[in-house]
Amino acid sequence: MKRIFLALIALLTFSVCKAQQQPNSKVWTPEYEKAANDTLYAQFKATFPNEDQRKQFTDCFVAKLKSMLPNGMESVPSDSLYAVSRTAGKLCAQEMKGSIKMFVSWTPQNEATIRTSLLSMMSTIEESRRNKLCDCFISELKLKDPKVFISPMPKALRDSIAAVCMKRIPAKKSN
Protein backbone atom coordinates (compact mmCIF):
# COMPACT_ATOMS: atom_id res chain seq x y z
CA MET A 1 0.00 0.00 0.00
CA LYS A 2 2.83 2.37 0.90
CA ARG A 3 4.50 1.76 -2.50
CA ILE A 4 1.26 2.48 -4.35
CA PHE A 5 0.84 5.70 -2.37
CA LEU A 6 4.42 6.80 -3.16
CA ALA A 7 3.95 5.90 -6.82
CA LEU A 8 0.76 8.00 -6.96
CA ILE A 9 2.54 10.95 -5.34
CA ALA A 10 5.43 10.64 -7.82
CA LEU A 11 2.99 10.43 -10.74
CA LEU A 12 1.02 13.41 -9.49
CA THR A 13 4.20 15.45 -8.96
CA PHE A 14 5.44 14.55 -12.44
CA SER A 15 2.05 15.47 -13.95
CA VAL A 16 1.96 18.83 -12.17
CA CYS A 17 5.56 19.64 -13.19
CA LYS A 18 4.91 18.58 -16.76
CA ALA A 19 1.70 20.63 -16.92
CA GLN A 20 3.54 23.72 -15.70
CA GLN A 21 5.99 23.45 -18.57
CA GLN A 22 3.30 23.58 -21.26
CA PRO A 23 3.04 27.10 -22.70
CA ASN A 24 -0.26 28.83 -22.05
CA SER A 25 -1.79 29.13 -25.52
CA LYS A 26 -3.69 32.24 -24.43
CA VAL A 27 -0.37 33.97 -23.67
CA TRP A 28 2.00 32.36 -26.16
CA THR A 29 -0.04 33.30 -29.21
CA PRO A 30 1.67 33.27 -32.62
CA GLU A 31 1.82 37.09 -32.44
CA TYR A 32 3.38 37.08 -28.95
CA GLU A 33 5.91 34.45 -29.97
CA LYS A 34 6.79 36.36 -33.17
CA ALA A 35 7.26 39.60 -31.20
CA ALA A 36 9.55 37.82 -28.73
CA ASN A 37 11.45 36.17 -31.57
CA ASP A 38 11.87 39.43 -33.50
CA THR A 39 13.03 41.35 -30.41
CA LEU A 40 15.54 38.70 -29.38
CA TYR A 41 16.80 38.25 -32.94
CA ALA A 42 17.64 41.96 -33.06
CA GLN A 43 19.25 41.86 -29.60
CA PHE A 44 21.45 38.89 -30.54
CA LYS A 45 22.87 40.63 -33.64
CA ALA A 46 26.11 41.67 -31.94
CA THR A 47 26.60 38.24 -30.38
CA PHE A 48 25.79 36.28 -33.54
CA PRO A 49 26.75 38.21 -36.69
CA ASN A 50 25.98 35.08 -38.74
CA GLU A 51 22.24 35.25 -39.50
CA ASP A 52 21.71 31.47 -39.62
CA GLN A 53 23.38 30.98 -36.24
CA ARG A 54 21.44 33.93 -34.80
CA LYS A 55 18.15 32.47 -36.01
CA GLN A 56 19.05 29.02 -34.66
CA PHE A 57 19.96 30.46 -31.26
CA THR A 58 16.89 32.73 -31.15
CA ASP A 59 14.55 29.84 -31.99
CA CYS A 60 16.11 27.73 -29.23
CA PHE A 61 15.96 30.63 -26.77
CA VAL A 62 12.27 31.32 -27.41
CA ALA A 63 11.46 27.60 -27.09
CA LYS A 64 13.23 27.56 -23.71
CA LEU A 65 11.37 30.68 -22.57
CA LYS A 66 8.04 29.12 -23.57
CA SER A 67 8.87 26.07 -21.49
CA MET A 68 10.26 27.95 -18.50
CA LEU A 69 7.70 30.77 -18.54
CA PRO A 70 4.45 29.17 -19.66
CA ASN A 71 2.49 32.29 -18.66
CA GLY A 72 4.74 34.63 -20.60
CA MET A 73 7.66 36.89 -19.85
CA GLU A 74 5.47 39.40 -18.04
CA SER A 75 4.47 36.74 -15.48
CA VAL A 76 7.70 37.12 -13.50
CA PRO A 77 9.63 40.08 -12.05
CA SER A 78 12.50 41.45 -14.12
CA ASP A 79 15.20 39.93 -11.88
CA SER A 80 13.59 36.50 -12.31
CA LEU A 81 13.29 37.07 -16.04
CA TYR A 82 17.01 37.86 -16.13
CA ALA A 83 17.83 34.62 -14.29
CA VAL A 84 15.57 32.58 -16.58
CA SER A 85 17.12 34.24 -19.63
CA ARG A 86 20.63 33.38 -18.45
CA THR A 87 19.57 29.78 -17.94
CA ALA A 88 17.91 29.63 -21.35
CA GLY A 89 21.01 31.10 -22.97
CA LYS A 90 23.31 28.60 -21.25
CA LEU A 91 21.09 25.68 -22.26
CA CYS A 92 20.97 26.80 -25.90
CA ALA A 93 24.72 27.42 -25.98
CA GLN A 94 25.31 23.91 -24.60
CA GLU A 95 22.92 22.35 -27.11
CA MET A 96 24.63 24.14 -30.00
CA LYS A 97 28.18 23.83 -28.73
CA GLY A 98 30.56 23.46 -31.63
CA SER A 99 28.00 24.50 -34.23
CA ILE A 100 27.94 28.21 -33.41
CA LYS A 101 30.39 30.94 -32.62
CA MET A 102 29.37 33.73 -30.29
CA PHE A 103 30.93 37.15 -30.07
CA VAL A 104 30.90 37.85 -26.34
CA SER A 105 31.39 41.35 -24.94
CA TRP A 106 34.13 41.99 -22.45
CA THR A 107 32.37 42.51 -19.13
CA PRO A 108 33.73 41.98 -15.64
CA GLN A 109 31.52 38.89 -15.32
CA ASN A 110 32.67 37.38 -18.65
CA GLU A 111 36.29 38.12 -17.79
CA ALA A 112 35.83 36.41 -14.41
CA THR A 113 34.36 33.37 -16.20
CA ILE A 114 37.39 33.15 -18.50
CA ARG A 115 39.72 33.63 -15.54
CA THR A 116 38.05 30.82 -13.58
CA SER A 117 38.24 28.51 -16.58
CA LEU A 118 41.90 29.29 -17.24
CA LEU A 119 42.89 28.87 -13.60
CA SER A 120 41.20 25.48 -13.42
CA MET A 121 43.06 24.32 -16.55
CA MET A 122 46.37 25.33 -14.96
CA SER A 123 45.80 23.72 -11.57
CA THR A 124 49.20 21.99 -11.59
CA ILE A 125 51.10 25.27 -12.02
CA GLU A 126 52.33 27.20 -8.99
CA GLU A 127 49.67 29.77 -7.93
CA SER A 128 51.68 32.96 -8.44
CA ARG A 129 52.72 31.93 -11.96
CA ARG A 130 49.21 30.68 -12.73
CA ASN A 131 47.75 34.11 -11.87
CA LYS A 132 50.38 35.89 -13.98
CA LEU A 133 49.72 33.55 -16.92
CA CYS A 134 46.02 34.17 -16.58
CA ASP A 135 46.52 37.96 -16.57
CA CYS A 136 48.77 37.66 -19.59
CA PHE A 137 46.29 35.50 -21.49
CA ILE A 138 43.40 37.88 -20.88
CA SER A 139 45.53 40.92 -21.79
CA GLU A 140 46.68 39.29 -25.02
CA LEU A 141 43.14 38.27 -25.87
CA LYS A 142 41.93 41.83 -25.29
CA LEU A 143 44.68 43.10 -27.59
CA LYS A 144 43.20 40.97 -30.37
CA ASP A 145 39.83 42.68 -29.91
CA PRO A 146 39.19 45.01 -26.98
CA LYS A 147 35.39 44.79 -27.41
CA VAL A 148 34.58 41.09 -27.86
CA PHE A 149 36.01 37.59 -27.80
CA ILE A 150 34.89 34.53 -29.73
CA SER A 151 33.31 31.67 -27.84
CA PRO A 152 34.15 28.91 -28.15
CA MET A 153 37.66 30.22 -28.64
CA PRO A 154 39.40 28.87 -31.72
CA LYS A 155 42.12 26.39 -30.73
CA ALA A 156 44.77 28.12 -32.87
CA LEU A 157 44.12 31.45 -31.15
CA ARG A 158 44.13 29.87 -27.68
CA ASP A 159 47.36 27.98 -28.39
CA SER A 160 49.15 31.01 -29.86
CA ILE A 161 48.26 33.22 -26.88
CA ALA A 162 49.24 30.46 -24.44
CA ALA A 163 52.62 30.11 -26.18
CA VAL A 164 53.28 33.86 -25.93
CA CYS A 165 52.41 33.91 -22.23
CA MET A 166 54.36 30.75 -21.39
CA LYS A 167 57.43 32.31 -23.01
CA ARG A 168 56.87 35.66 -21.29
CA ILE A 169 56.33 34.07 -17.85
CA PRO A 170 58.68 31.07 -17.63
CA ALA A 171 58.57 28.53 -14.86
CA LYS A 172 60.98 28.99 -12.01
CA LYS A 173 63.96 26.73 -12.37
CA SER A 174 64.26 24.20 -9.60
CA ASN A 175 67.61 23.86 -7.88
TORPA-4810 file (N, C-alpha, C, O; in nm, 3 decimals):
<nodes>
NODE_1_0.082_-0.119_0.000_0.000_0.000_0.000_0.087_0.126_0.000_0.059_0.223_-0.071_M
NODE_2_0.193_0.123_0.082_0.283_0.237_0.090_0.348_0.266_-0.046_0.363_0.382_-0.084_K
NODE_3_0.387_0.159_-0.118_0.450_0.176_-0.250_0.352_0.237_-0.349_0.390_0.322_-0.430_R
NODE_4_0.227_0.193_-0.344_0.126_0.248_-0.435_0.106_0.396_-0.406_0.097_0.477_-0.497_I
NODE_5_0.101_0.431_-0.276_0.084_0.570_-0.237_0.201_0.655_-0.288_0.180_0.763_-0.343_F
NODE_6_0.324_0.606_-0.268_0.442_0.680_-0.316_0.443_0.692_-0.468_0.481_0.796_-0.522_L
NODE_7_0.401_0.586_-0.536_0.395_0.590_-0.682_0.293_0.693_-0.728_0.318_0.765_-0.825_A
NODE_8_0.178_0.700_-0.660_0.076_0.800_-0.696_0.126_0.941_-0.673_0.101_1.031_-0.754_L
NODE_9_0.198_0.962_-0.562_0.254_1.095_-0.534_0.356_1.131_-0.642_0.357_1.244_-0.692_I
NODE_10_0.442_1.038_-0.677_0.543_1.064_-0.782_0.475_1.096_-0.914_0.517_1.188_-0.984_A
NODE_11_0.371_1.020_-0.949_0.299_1.043_-1.074_0.230_1.178_-1.073_0.233_1.251_-1.173_L
NODE_12_0.168_1.212_-0.961_0.102_1.341_-0.949_0.203_1.455_-0.959_0.178_1.553_-1.029_L
NODE_13_0.316_1.442_-0.890_0.420_1.545_-0.896_0.471_1.561_-1.038_0.487_1.673_-1.086_T
NODE_14_0.496_1.450_-1.106_0.544_1.455_-1.244_0.439_1.523_-1.332_0.474_1.605_-1.418_F
NODE_15_0.312_1.489_-1.313_0.205_1.547_-1.395_0.194_1.697_-1.374_0.177_1.773_-1.469_S
NODE_16_0.204_1.740_-1.247_0.196_1.883_-1.217_0.315_1.956_-1.278_0.297_2.062_-1.338_V
NODE_17_0.436_1.901_-1.262_0.556_1.964_-1.319_0.547_1.970_-1.470_0.581_2.071_-1.531_C
NODE_18_0.502_1.864_-1.531_0.491_1.858_-1.676_0.388_1.959_-1.724_0.409_2.026_-1.825_K
NODE_19_0.275_1.970_-1.652_0.170_2.063_-1.692_0.219_2.207_-1.683_0.181_2.290_-1.765_A
NODE_20_0.304_2.237_-1.585_0.354_2.372_-1.570_0.448_2.410_-1.684_0.467_2.529_-1.710_Q
NODE_21_0.505_2.314_-1.751_0.599_2.345_-1.857_0.531_2.366_-1.992_0.596_2.407_-2.088_Q
NODE_22_0.401_2.338_-2.000_0.330_2.358_-2.126_0.297_2.506_-2.140_0.237_2.564_-2.049_Q
NODE_23_0.334_2.568_-2.252_0.304_2.710_-2.270_0.154_2.735_-2.270_0.077_2.657_-2.327_P
NODE_24_0.114_2.842_-2.207_-0.026_2.883_-2.205_-0.059_2.939_-2.342_-0.006_3.043_-2.383_N
NODE_25_-0.147_2.872_-2.414_-0.179_2.913_-2.552_-0.249_3.048_-2.557_-0.251_3.111_-2.663_S
NODE_26_-0.306_3.092_-2.446_-0.369_3.224_-2.443_-0.265_3.335_-2.433_-0.290_3.449_-2.472_K
NODE_27_-0.146_3.300_-2.378_-0.037_3.397_-2.367_0.058_3.383_-2.486_0.088_3.481_-2.555_V
NODE_28_0.104_3.261_-2.508_0.200_3.236_-2.616_0.127_3.220_-2.749_0.128_3.114_-2.811_W
NODE_29_0.063_3.330_-2.792_-0.004_3.330_-2.921_0.103_3.341_-3.030_0.217_3.376_-3.001_T
NODE_30_0.067_3.310_-3.154_0.167_3.327_-3.262_0.222_3.470_-3.268_0.339_3.490_-3.299_P
NODE_31_0.138_3.569_-3.240_0.182_3.709_-3.244_0.281_3.738_-3.131_0.383_3.804_-3.153_E
NODE_32_0.250_3.689_-3.010_0.338_3.708_-2.895_0.473_3.641_-2.919_0.578_3.700_-2.893_Y
NODE_33_0.468_3.519_-2.969_0.591_3.445_-2.997_0.675_3.514_-3.104_0.797_3.522_-3.094_E
NODE_34_0.608_3.566_-3.209_0.679_3.636_-3.317_0.744_3.764_-3.263_0.857_3.796_-3.298_K
NODE_35_0.671_3.837_-3.178_0.726_3.960_-3.120_0.849_3.928_-3.035_0.950_3.999_-3.042_A
NODE_36_0.840_3.822_-2.955_0.955_3.782_-2.873_1.072_3.742_-2.962_1.186_3.782_-2.939_A
NODE_37_1.043_3.663_-3.064_1.145_3.617_-3.157_1.213_3.734_-3.227_1.335_3.741_-3.235_N
NODE_38_1.133_3.827_-3.279_1.187_3.943_-3.350_1.274_4.030_-3.260_1.381_4.076_-3.300_D
NODE_39_1.227_4.053_-3.136_1.303_4.135_-3.041_1.437_4.070_-3.007_1.541_4.134_-3.009_T
NODE_40_1.431_3.941_-2.975_1.554_3.870_-2.938_1.650_3.859_-3.056_1.771_3.871_-3.040_L
NODE_41_1.596_3.835_-3.174_1.680_3.825_-3.294_1.760_3.954_-3.312_1.879_3.949_-3.342_Y
NODE_42_1.695_4.067_-3.293_1.764_4.196_-3.306_1.867_4.214_-3.194_1.976_4.265_-3.218_A
NODE_43_1.832_4.172_-3.073_1.925_4.186_-2.960_2.048_4.097_-2.973_2.155_4.131_-2.923_Q
NODE_44_2.033_3.984_-3.041_2.145_3.889_-3.054_2.236_3.922_-3.173_2.330_3.847_-3.200_F
NODE_45_2.209_4.030_-3.243_2.287_4.063_-3.364_2.436_4.078_-3.334_2.520_4.028_-3.409_K
NODE_46_2.469_4.146_-3.227_2.611_4.167_-3.194_2.678_4.037_-3.151_2.797_4.016_-3.178_A
NODE_47_2.604_3.950_-3.086_2.660_3.824_-3.038_2.675_3.723_-3.150_2.772_3.646_-3.153_T
NODE_48_2.580_3.723_-3.242_2.579_3.628_-3.354_2.569_3.702_-3.487_2.459_3.716_-3.541_F
NODE_49_2.681_3.751_-3.540_2.675_3.821_-3.669_2.623_3.732_-3.782_2.563_3.782_-3.878_P
NODE_50_2.646_3.602_-3.773_2.598_3.508_-3.874_2.447_3.491_-3.856_2.401_3.448_-3.750_N
NODE_51_2.370_3.526_-3.960_2.224_3.525_-3.950_2.167_3.386_-3.922_2.072_3.374_-3.844_E
NODE_52_2.222_3.283_-3.984_2.171_3.147_-3.962_2.192_3.104_-3.817_2.103_3.046_-3.755_D
NODE_53_2.310_3.133_-3.763_2.338_3.098_-3.624_2.249_3.180_-3.529_2.201_3.128_-3.428_Q
NODE_54_2.229_3.308_-3.563_2.144_3.393_-3.480_2.001_3.341_-3.478_1.937_3.337_-3.373_R
NODE_55_1.951_3.300_-3.594_1.815_3.247_-3.601_1.805_3.117_-3.523_1.708_3.096_-3.449_K
NODE_56_1.904_3.030_-3.537_1.905_2.902_-3.466_1.904_2.926_-3.315_1.830_2.861_-3.241_Q
NODE_57_1.988_3.018_-3.269_1.996_3.046_-3.126_1.866_3.111_-3.077_1.816_3.075_-2.971_F
NODE_58_1.813_3.205_-3.153_1.689_3.273_-3.115_1.574_3.174_-3.105_1.496_3.179_-3.009_T
NODE_59_1.562_3.085_-3.202_1.455_2.984_-3.199_1.467_2.897_-3.075_1.367_2.869_-3.008_D
NODE_60_1.588_2.855_-3.043_1.611_2.773_-2.923_1.574_2.853_-2.798_1.508_2.801_-2.708_C
NODE_61_1.618_2.977_-2.793_1.596_3.063_-2.677_1.447_3.083_-2.651_1.402_3.073_-2.537_F
NODE_62_1.372_3.111_-2.756_1.227_3.132_-2.741_1.160_3.002_-2.696_1.070_3.004_-2.612_V
NODE_63_1.202_2.890_-2.751_1.146_2.760_-2.709_1.172_2.737_-2.560_1.084_2.688_-2.489_A
NODE_64_1.291_2.771_-2.513_1.323_2.756_-2.371_1.237_2.849_-2.286_1.186_2.809_-2.181_K
NODE_65_1.220_2.973_-2.331_1.137_3.068_-2.257_0.993_3.018_-2.247_0.930_3.029_-2.142_L
NODE_66_0.941_2.964_-2.357_0.804_2.912_-2.357_0.789_2.801_-2.253_0.688_2.791_-2.184_K
NODE_67_0.891_2.718_-2.244_0.887_2.607_-2.149_0.904_2.655_-2.005_0.836_2.607_-1.914_S
NODE_68_0.994_2.749_-1.985_1.026_2.795_-1.850_0.927_2.899_-1.798_0.906_2.913_-1.677_M
NODE_69_0.866_2.972_-1.891_0.770_3.077_-1.854_0.638_3.054_-1.928_0.605_3.130_-2.019_L
NODE_70_0.565_2.951_-1.891_0.445_2.917_-1.966_0.340_3.029_-1.969_0.257_3.034_-2.059_P
NODE_71_0.344_3.118_-1.869_0.249_3.229_-1.866_0.308_3.359_-1.920_0.256_3.467_-1.894_N
NODE_72_0.415_3.347_-1.993_0.474_3.463_-2.060_0.581_3.533_-1.979_0.598_3.509_-1.860_G
NODE_73_0.653_3.619_-2.046_0.766_3.689_-1.985_0.721_3.792_-1.882_0.796_3.827_-1.791_M
NODE_74_0.599_3.841_-1.897_0.547_3.940_-1.804_0.500_3.877_-1.673_0.465_3.949_-1.579_E
NODE_75_0.498_3.745_-1.666_0.447_3.674_-1.548_0.547_3.668_-1.433_0.513_3.622_-1.324_S
NODE_76_0.669_3.715_-1.456_0.770_3.712_-1.350_0.836_3.849_-1.338_0.836_3.926_-1.434_V
NODE_77_0.892_3.880_-1.220_0.963_4.008_-1.205_1.088_4.011_-1.293_1.138_3.907_-1.336_P
NODE_78_1.137_4.130_-1.319_1.250_4.145_-1.412_1.375_4.072_-1.365_1.449_4.020_-1.448_S
NODE_79_1.401_4.066_-1.233_1.520_3.993_-1.188_1.505_3.843_-1.213_1.603_3.775_-1.243_D
NODE_80_1.384_3.791_-1.201_1.359_3.650_-1.231_1.369_3.625_-1.380_1.420_3.522_-1.423_S
NODE_81_1.320_3.719_-1.459_1.329_3.707_-1.604_1.475_3.704_-1.648_1.512_3.630_-1.738_L
NODE_82_1.557_3.785_-1.584_1.701_3.786_-1.613_1.763_3.650_-1.582_1.840_3.598_-1.662_Y
NODE_83_1.728_3.593_-1.468_1.783_3.462_-1.429_1.737_3.353_-1.525_1.815_3.267_-1.565_A
NODE_84_1.610_3.356_-1.563_1.557_3.258_-1.658_1.625_3.274_-1.793_1.659_3.176_-1.859_V
NODE_85_1.646_3.398_-1.834_1.712_3.424_-1.963_1.856_3.372_-1.964_1.901_3.316_-2.063_S
NODE_86_1.926_3.391_-1.855_2.063_3.338_-1.845_2.062_3.186_-1.855_2.146_3.127_-1.924_R
NODE_87_1.968_3.124_-1.788_1.957_2.978_-1.794_1.924_2.931_-1.935_1.985_2.837_-1.986_T
NODE_88_1.829_2.998_-1.998_1.791_2.963_-2.135_1.910_2.979_-2.229_1.935_2.893_-2.314_A
NODE_89_1.984_3.088_-2.214_2.101_3.110_-2.297_2.207_3.003_-2.279_2.266_2.955_-2.376_G
NODE_90_2.232_2.965_-2.153_2.331_2.860_-2.125_2.288_2.727_-2.186_2.369_2.656_-2.246_K
NODE_91_2.159_2.694_-2.171_2.109_2.568_-2.226_2.123_2.565_-2.378_2.165_2.464_-2.436_L
NODE_92_2.087_2.675_-2.444_2.097_2.680_-2.590_2.243_2.675_-2.635_2.276_2.608_-2.733_C
NODE_93_2.329_2.745_-2.564_2.472_2.742_-2.598_2.528_2.601_-2.584_2.608_2.557_-2.667_A
NODE_94_2.485_2.529_-2.479_2.531_2.391_-2.460_2.478_2.300_-2.570_2.551_2.215_-2.622_Q
NODE_95_2.351_2.318_-2.607_2.292_2.235_-2.711_2.359_2.257_-2.846_2.368_2.165_-2.927_E
NODE_96_2.406_2.380_-2.869_2.463_2.414_-3.000_2.614_2.419_-2.997_2.677_2.462_-3.095_M
NODE_97_2.673_2.378_-2.888_2.818_2.383_-2.873_2.888_2.321_-2.994_2.856_2.210_-3.037_K
NODE_98_2.981_2.395_-3.047_3.056_2.346_-3.163_2.995_2.388_-3.295_3.065_2.397_-3.396_G
NODE_99_2.863_2.414_-3.296_2.800_2.450_-3.423_2.783_2.600_-3.438_2.749_2.648_-3.546_S
NODE_100_2.807_2.675_-3.332_2.794_2.821_-3.341_2.914_2.888_-3.279_2.983_2.831_-3.194_I
NODE_101_2.937_3.010_-3.322_3.039_3.094_-3.262_2.969_3.220_-3.212_2.893_3.283_-3.285_K
NODE_102_2.997_3.254_-3.088_2.937_3.373_-3.029_3.045_3.479_-3.012_3.160_3.448_-2.980_M
NODE_103_3.006_3.603_-3.033_3.093_3.715_-3.007_3.048_3.774_-2.874_2.944_3.838_-2.866_F
NODE_104_3.128_3.751_-2.770_3.090_3.785_-2.634_3.161_3.913_-2.592_3.282_3.927_-2.607_V
NODE_105_3.083_4.007_-2.539_3.139_4.135_-2.494_3.226_4.116_-2.372_3.202_4.029_-2.288_S
NODE_106_3.329_4.200_-2.363_3.413_4.199_-2.245_3.337_4.270_-2.134_3.314_4.391_-2.139_W
NODE_107_3.298_4.195_-2.034_3.237_4.251_-1.913_3.313_4.192_-1.796_3.380_4.090_-1.810_T
NODE_108_3.304_4.255_-1.680_3.373_4.198_-1.564_3.329_4.053_-1.537_3.411_3.969_-1.500_P
NODE_109_3.202_4.025_-1.556_3.152_3.889_-1.532_3.209_3.790_-1.634_3.250_3.680_-1.596_Q
NODE_110_3.212_3.827_-1.762_3.267_3.738_-1.865_3.417_3.718_-1.846_3.469_3.609_-1.867_N
NODE_111_3.486_3.824_-1.806_3.629_3.812_-1.779_3.653_3.718_-1.660_3.745_3.637_-1.662_E
NODE_112_3.570_3.730_-1.558_3.583_3.641_-1.441_3.558_3.496_-1.481_3.623_3.405_-1.429_A
NODE_113_3.465_3.473_-1.572_3.436_3.337_-1.620_3.558_3.279_-1.692_3.595_3.164_-1.670_T
NODE_114_3.619_3.360_-1.778_3.739_3.315_-1.850_3.851_3.288_-1.749_3.921_3.187_-1.758_I
NODE_115_3.867_3.378_-1.654_3.972_3.363_-1.554_3.954_3.232_-1.476_4.050_3.158_-1.456_R
NODE_116_3.833_3.204_-1.433_3.805_3.082_-1.358_3.838_2.959_-1.443_3.897_2.863_-1.394_T
NODE_117_3.798_2.963_-1.568_3.824_2.851_-1.658_3.973_2.830_-1.679_4.023_2.718_-1.673_S
NODE_118_4.045_2.939_-1.702_4.190_2.929_-1.724_4.260_2.876_-1.599_4.346_2.788_-1.608_L
NODE_119_4.224_2.930_-1.484_4.289_2.887_-1.360_4.266_2.739_-1.333_4.355_2.669_-1.285_L
NODE_120_4.146_2.691_-1.365_4.120_2.548_-1.342_4.199_2.460_-1.438_4.235_2.348_-1.404_S
NODE_121_4.226_2.510_-1.559_4.306_2.432_-1.655_4.453_2.429_-1.616_4.527_2.341_-1.659_M
NODE_122_4.496_2.525_-1.533_4.637_2.533_-1.496_4.658_2.494_-1.350_4.749_2.546_-1.285_M
NODE_123_4.578_2.405_-1.300_4.580_2.372_-1.157_4.714_2.314_-1.109_4.744_2.320_-0.990_S
NODE_124_4.792_2.259_-1.199_4.920_2.199_-1.159_5.034_2.301_-1.154_5.144_2.269_-1.110_T
NODE_125_5.007_2.422_-1.200_5.110_2.527_-1.202_5.105_2.604_-1.070_4.998_2.626_-1.014_I
NODE_126_5.221_2.644_-1.023_5.233_2.720_-0.899_5.141_2.844_-0.906_5.132_2.909_-1.011_E
NODE_127_5.074_2.876_-0.795_4.967_2.977_-0.793_5.010_3.114_-0.844_4.938_3.175_-0.923_E
NODE_128_5.123_3.164_-0.802_5.168_3.296_-0.844_5.187_3.301_-0.997_5.144_3.396_-1.063_S
NODE_129_5.251_3.199_-1.050_5.272_3.193_-1.196_5.139_3.174_-1.268_5.116_3.234_-1.373_R
NODE_130_5.053_3.093_-1.212_4.921_3.068_-1.273_4.843_3.199_-1.286_4.782_3.224_-1.390_R
NODE_131_4.845_3.282_-1.182_4.775_3.411_-1.187_4.836_3.505_-1.291_4.765_3.575_-1.362_N
NODE_132_4.970_3.505_-1.298_5.038_3.589_-1.398_5.007_3.542_-1.541_4.984_3.623_-1.630_K
NODE_133_5.006_3.409_-1.560_4.972_3.355_-1.692_4.829_3.390_-1.731_4.800_3.423_-1.846_L
NODE_134_4.742_3.384_-1.634_4.602_3.417_-1.658_4.588_3.564_-1.697_4.519_3.597_-1.793_C
NODE_135_4.654_3.652_-1.624_4.652_3.796_-1.657_4.707_3.820_-1.797_4.651_3.897_-1.874_D
NODE_136_4.815_3.753_-1.828_4.877_3.766_-1.959_4.781_3.721_-2.068_4.764_3.791_-2.168_C
NODE_137_4.720_3.606_-2.049_4.629_3.550_-2.149_4.513_3.646_-2.176_4.480_3.672_-2.292_F
NODE_138_4.453_3.697_-2.071_4.340_3.788_-2.088_4.385_3.918_-2.155_4.315_3.971_-2.241_I
NODE_139_4.500_3.969_-2.116_4.553_4.092_-2.179_4.578_4.071_-2.327_4.540_4.155_-2.410_S
NODE_140_4.641_3.959_-2.361_4.668_3.929_-2.502_4.539_3.911_-2.581_4.529_3.954_-2.696_E
NODE_141_4.442_3.848_-2.520_4.314_3.827_-2.587_4.244_3.961_-2.611_4.182_3.981_-2.715_L
NODE_142_4.253_4.050_-2.514_4.193_4.183_-2.529_4.265_4.265_-2.635_4.204_4.350_-2.700_K
NODE_143_4.395_4.240_-2.654_4.468_4.310_-2.759_4.416_4.270_-2.897_4.414_4.351_-2.990_L
NODE_144_4.374_4.145_-2.909_4.320_4.097_-3.037_4.192_4.171_-3.072_4.171_4.208_-3.187_K
NODE_145_4.106_4.191_-2.972_3.983_4.268_-2.991_3.939_4.317_-2.854_3.893_4.239_-2.771_D
NODE_146_3.952_4.448_-2.830_3.919_4.501_-2.698_3.769_4.502_-2.666_3.730_4.527_-2.552_P
NODE_147_3.684_4.474_-2.766_3.539_4.479_-2.741_3.476_4.342_-2.719_3.388_4.328_-2.634_K
NODE_148_3.521_4.241_-2.794_3.458_4.109_-2.786_3.563_3.998_-2.796_3.676_4.021_-2.839_V
NODE_149_3.521_3.878_-2.755_3.601_3.759_-2.780_3.509_3.652_-2.836_3.388_3.656_-2.815_F
NODE_150_3.567_3.559_-2.908_3.489_3.453_-2.973_3.476_3.335_-2.878_3.574_3.290_-2.818_I
NODE_151_3.355_3.285_-2.866_3.331_3.167_-2.784_3.250_3.067_-2.866_3.147_3.104_-2.922_S
NODE_152_3.293_2.943_-2.875_3.415_2.891_-2.815_3.538_2.947_-2.886_3.536_2.974_-3.006_P
NODE_153_3.644_2.963_-2.811_3.766_3.022_-2.864_3.834_2.925_-2.960_3.854_2.808_-2.928_M
NODE_154_3.870_2.975_-3.077_3.940_2.887_-3.172_4.070_2.834_-3.111_4.145_2.908_-3.048_P
NODE_155_4.095_2.707_-3.131_4.212_2.639_-3.073_4.342_2.707_-3.115_4.432_2.724_-3.032_K
NODE_156_4.354_2.747_-3.240_4.477_2.812_-3.287_4.503_2.943_-3.212_4.617_2.972_-3.177_A
NODE_157_4.398_3.019_-3.189_4.412_3.145_-3.115_4.452_3.117_-2.971_4.545_3.179_-2.918_L
NODE_158_4.384_3.023_-2.907_4.413_2.987_-2.768_4.558_2.939_-2.754_4.629_2.980_-2.662_R
NODE_159_4.601_2.853_-2.846_4.736_2.798_-2.839_4.842_2.905_-2.863_4.946_2.905_-2.798_D
NODE_160_4.816_2.997_-2.957_4.915_3.101_-2.986_4.930_3.197_-2.868_5.041_3.237_-2.834_S
NODE_161_4.819_3.233_-2.805_4.826_3.322_-2.688_4.894_3.250_-2.572_4.976_3.308_-2.502_I
NODE_162_4.860_3.123_-2.552_4.924_3.046_-2.444_5.074_3.039_-2.465_5.150_3.051_-2.369_A
NODE_163_5.118_3.019_-2.589_5.262_3.011_-2.618_5.332_3.142_-2.586_5.441_3.142_-2.528_A
NODE_164_5.270_3.254_-2.623_5.328_3.386_-2.593_5.343_3.404_-2.442_5.448_3.448_-2.395_V
NODE_165_5.239_3.371_-2.368_5.241_3.391_-2.223_5.337_3.295_-2.153_5.405_3.334_-2.057_C
NODE_166_5.343_3.171_-2.199_5.436_3.075_-2.139_5.581_3.120_-2.159_5.666_3.100_-2.072_M
NODE_167_5.607_3.181_-2.273_5.743_3.231_-2.301_5.771_3.355_-2.216_5.881_3.372_-2.163_K
NODE_168_5.671_3.440_-2.204_5.687_3.566_-2.129_5.699_3.540_-1.978_5.769_3.614_-1.909_R
NODE_169_5.633_3.437_-1.928_5.633_3.407_-1.785_5.683_3.263_-1.766_5.603_3.171_-1.745_I
NODE_170_5.813_3.244_-1.774_5.868_3.107_-1.763_5.855_3.051_-1.623_5.841_3.125_-1.525_P
NODE_171_5.861_2.921_-1.616_5.857_2.853_-1.486_5.988_2.879_-1.411_6.094_2.895_-1.472_A
NODE_172_5.977_2.883_-1.280_6.098_2.899_-1.201_6.178_2.772_-1.211_6.125_2.661_-1.203_K
NODE_173_6.308_2.790_-1.228_6.396_2.673_-1.237_6.418_2.616_-1.099_6.448_2.687_-1.003_K
NODE_174_6.403_2.485_-1.090_6.426_2.420_-0.960_6.575_2.395_-0.941_6.647_2.369_-1.037_S
NODE_175_6.618_2.403_-0.818_6.761_2.386_-0.788_6.802_2.243_-0.786_6.918_2.212_-0.762_N
</nodes>
